[in-house]
Amino acid sequence: MKLHIQHVTRYDYSAPLQYALQSLCLTPQGSAHQTVHAWAVQAPGTLFEARDGYGNVAHTCSVTRRVMAGAVSAIGTVETHGEPELVDDTVPGQLYLRPTPLTQPHVRLAELGGPLSGGTAPDAAKALALARAVLARVPYKPRTTTVRTTAMEALALGGGVCQDHAHVYIAACRAHGVPARYVSGYFHAPGADHLASHAWVDVCVDVPSHRWLSVDVTHGCLIDERHVRLAVGPDYAACSPIRGVREGGGAESMRVRIDIREDSNEPAFPLEP
């Protein structure tokens, strides 16, 4: 499936912004999952590209002039292949066994990972069984959590969104010695704009061969042609699409719009300024 994607994040400030530094993980890469035909990122300042510690293409942008508004945009065309497995030896899989502030271990999370018990490497059946177990305990409930909610907090609240599903799933995997990592990306769901920005999990099913299986916990399935991956990391905080710090600006308001269209004979939408 060939998808045209436009992702625009607009900022408005109640007072002049003095300085801002942003890190952008908004550039998809080619893999067994997808082929990137074209992609561009725009920001208010000069972009500096580099690989981060997890192998993502990341951009750094600094804004040093006084402004009252700004926007970060990404646009491109990605062809998805519906392949849920990939080989990635960018970093050792064991790196993704370490707990993070958002995926701290707990006995209740370990118990949730029962489908992975037995000491054998996980397969698709076990990975999907764990996804069902997570959804049963943490059903999809928007506006229940925030980006700072931990896996254990989401489990205690009994609800959350894709980010929470991924964190709970990852913590349960790591409790059983299975490397797992957070994936940020897009999900093509016509008529469901709230799902366009999405998150799922890569589970390492064979550490020596660096083989990963991608599981969409929220939808209880392996990833397919609807998924476009942007970045990976041990949790959301490590690979969020946009993060940064600023000085000045007063109160900030942010608007995000993501348009995803399947390839057709119609021209793709223009990149908004």
C-alpha positions in Angstrom: 0.0 0.0 0.0 1.4 3.4 -1.0 0.5 6.1 1.5 0.9 9.9 1.3 1.5 11.4 4.8 1.5 14.9 6.0 2.2 15.7 9.7 2.0 19.3 10.9 2.5 20.5 14.5 1.8 24.2 15.1 2.8 26.2 18.1 1.4 29.5 19.4 2.8 31.4 22.3 1.3 34.1 24.5 4.6 35.9 24.7 7.7 36.1 22.4 9.7 33.0 22.3 13.3 33.7 23.2 15.0 30.3 22.4 14.0 26.8 21.6 15.8 23.5 21.0 14.0 20.6 19.5 14.8 17.0 18.6 12.7 15.5 15.8 12.2 11.8 15.1 10.0 12.3 12.1 11.9 10.5 9.4 11.0 6.9 8.4 13.6 4.5 7.1 13.4 1.7 4.6 13.2 -1.8 6.0 11.3 -5.1 5.4 8.3 -3.2 6.6 8.4 -0.3 4.1 10.0 1.6 1.2 10.3 5.3 1.6 9.8 7.0 -1.8 10.1 10.6 -0.7 10.3 12.4 2.6 11.0 16.0 3.8 11.0 17.7 7.2 10.6 21.4 7.7 11.1 23.5 10.9 11.5 27.1 11.9 15.3 26.8 12.1 18.2 25.0 10.4 17.9 21.2 10.7 21.0 19.1 11.6 20.6 15.4 10.8 22.3 12.6 12.7 21.7 9.0 13.8 20.7 8.6 17.5 21.8 5.8 19.8 18.9 3.6 18.6 19.6 3.9 14.9 16.9 6.5 14.2 17.3 9.4 11.8 16.9 12.4 14.1 17.1 16.1 13.4 18.0 18.9 15.8 16.6 22.4 15.3 17.3 25.5 17.3 15.2 28.7 17.1 17.0 31.8 18.3 14.8 34.6 17.1 11.8 36.2 18.9 8.6 34.6 17.4 5.0 34.2 18.5 4.3 31.0 16.5 5.9 28.3 14.6 5.4 24.9 12.9 7.2 21.6 12.3 6.1 19.7 9.2 6.9 16.3 7.7 5.6 15.1 4.4 6.3 12.2 2.1 5.3 8.9 0.5 5.8 5.5 2.0 5.0 2.1 0.5 4.2 -0.5 3.1 4.7 -4.2 2.6 2.7 -5.7 5.5 5.7 -7.7 6.7 5.6 -8.0 10.5 9.2 -9.4 10.9 12.5 -7.6 10.3 16.2 -8.2 11.0 17.8 -5.2 12.8 21.3 -5.4 14.3 21.7 -1.7 14.8 22.1 -2.2 18.6 22.2 -5.4 20.7 18.8 -6.7 21.6 19.9 -7.0 25.2 19.8 -3.2 25.4 16.0 -3.4 25.4 16.0 -5.5 28.6 16.8 -2.5 30.7 13.9 -0.9 32.6 13.1 2.8 32.1 11.1 5.3 34.1 8.1 4.5 32.0 8.5 0.7 32.1 9.6 0.0 35.6 9.3 -3.6 36.7 6.5 -4.8 39.0 5.2 -8.2 40.0 1.8 -7.5 38.5 3.4 -6.7 35.2 5.4 -9.9 35.4 2.2 -11.9 36.1 0.6 -10.3 33.0 3.4 -11.7 30.9 2.3 -15.3 31.6 2.1 -16.1 27.9 5.8 -15.7 27.7 6.7 -18.0 30.5 8.3 -21.3 29.9 11.8 -20.2 28.9 11.4 -20.6 25.2 11.7 -17.8 22.6 8.4 -16.1 21.9 6.6 -16.7 18.6 3.6 -15.0 17.0 1.1 -17.0 19.0 2.7 -16.1 22.3 3.2 -12.4 21.3 -0.5 -12.1 20.3 -1.6 -13.9 23.5 0.2 -11.3 25.5 -1.4 -8.5 23.5 -4.8 -9.9 24.3 -3.9 -10.1 28.0 -2.8 -6.4 28.0 -5.9 -5.3 26.3 -8.1 -7.2 28.7 -6.5 -5.3 31.7 -5.9 -2.0 29.9 -8.7 -1.4 27.4 -8.5 1.6 25.1 -9.8 4.6 27.0 -8.7 8.0 25.6 -8.0 10.9 28.0 -7.3 8.5 30.9 -3.5 8.9 30.9 -0.8 11.3 29.8 2.6 11.0 28.1 4.1 10.7 31.6 2.0 7.8 32.7 4.0 4.7 33.6 3.2 1.1 32.7 2.2 0.3 36.2 0.0 3.4 36.5 -1.8 2.5 33.3 -2.4 -1.0 34.6 -3.7 0.4 37.9 -6.0 2.9 36.1 -7.4 0.1 34.0 -7.3 2.0 30.7 -5.1 3.9 28.3 -4.1 4.5 24.7 -1.6 3.0 22.3 1.4 4.4 24.2 0.2 2.8 27.5 -0.5 -0.5 25.8 3.1 -0.5 24.4 4.6 0.4 27.8 2.7 -2.3 29.7 3.5 -4.9 27.0 7.2 -3.9 27.0 7.4 -4.1 30.8 5.8 -7.6 30.8 8.2 -8.8 28.1 11.3 -7.6 29.9 10.1 -9.2 33.2 10.5 -12.5 31.4 13.8 -11.8 29.8 12.4 -11.0 26.4 13.8 -7.8 24.7 11.1 -5.4 23.6 11.1 -1.9 22.3 8.7 0.9 21.6 7.9 1.9 18.0 6.4 5.3 17.1 4.7 5.7 13.7 1.5 6.2 11.8 -1.6 4.1 11.3 -3.9 4.4 8.2 -7.4 4.3 9.5 -9.7 6.3 7.3 -12.3 8.2 9.3 -10.4 7.7 12.6 -8.0 10.7 12.8 -7.2 10.0 16.4 -5.4 6.8 15.4 -3.2 8.4 12.8 -0.3 8.9 15.3 0.3 5.4 16.6 2.6 3.2 18.7 3.3 -0.5 18.8 6.0 -2.9 20.0 8.9 -4.8 18.5 9.5 -8.1 20.3 12.9 -9.8 19.8 12.0 -13.4 18.9 15.6 -14.4 18.1 18.4 -12.5 19.9 21.4 -14.0 18.1 20.0 -13.4 14.7 18.6 -9.9 15.6 15.1 -10.9 14.5 12.1 -8.8 15.6 8.4 -9.3 15.4 6.1 -6.1 15.3 3.0 -6.3 17.4 0.2 -3.7 17.4 -1.1 -4.2 21.0 -4.0 -1.7 20.6 -5.5 -3.6 17.7 -4.4 -7.1 18.9 -2.6 -8.0 15.6 0.8 -8.1 14.0 1.5 -5.0 12.0 0.3 -4.9 8.4 0.1 -2.5 5.4 -1.7 0.1 7.5 1.5 0.8 9.6 4.3 3.2 8.9 7.2 3.1 11.4 9.1 6.3 12.3 11.5 5.5 15.2 12.3 3.0 17.9 13.5 3.2 21.5 13.2 1.7 25.0 10.0 3.8 25.6 8.1 6.8 24.4 10.4 9.4 25.9 13.3 8.1 23.9 11.7 8.3 20.5 8.8 10.7 20.6 8.3 12.5 17.3 9.0 15.9 18.8 10.6 16.8 22.1 12.6 19.8 23.3 13.1 22.7 25.7 12.4 26.4 25.3 12.9 29.8 27.0 10.2 32.4 27.0 7.0 32.1 25.0 4.7 32.3 28.0 1.8 29.8 27.7 2.0 27.5 24.8 -0.8 26.0 22.7 -0.1 23.2 20.2 -2.2 21.8 17.4 -1.3 18.6 15.5 -2.8 17.5 12.2 -1.9 14.3 10.5 -3.3 13.4 7.0 -2.8 10.0 5.5 -4.1 9.2 2.1 -3.8 6.1 0.0 -2.2 6.5 -3.4 -4.7 7.5 -6.1 -4.7 9.3 -9.3 -5.3 12.6 -7.4 -2.3 14.8 -6.7 -0.9 14.6 -3.2 -1.7 17.5 -0.9 0.8 20.4 -0.8 3.1 20.8 2.2 1.6 23.5 4.5 3.9 26.3 5.6 
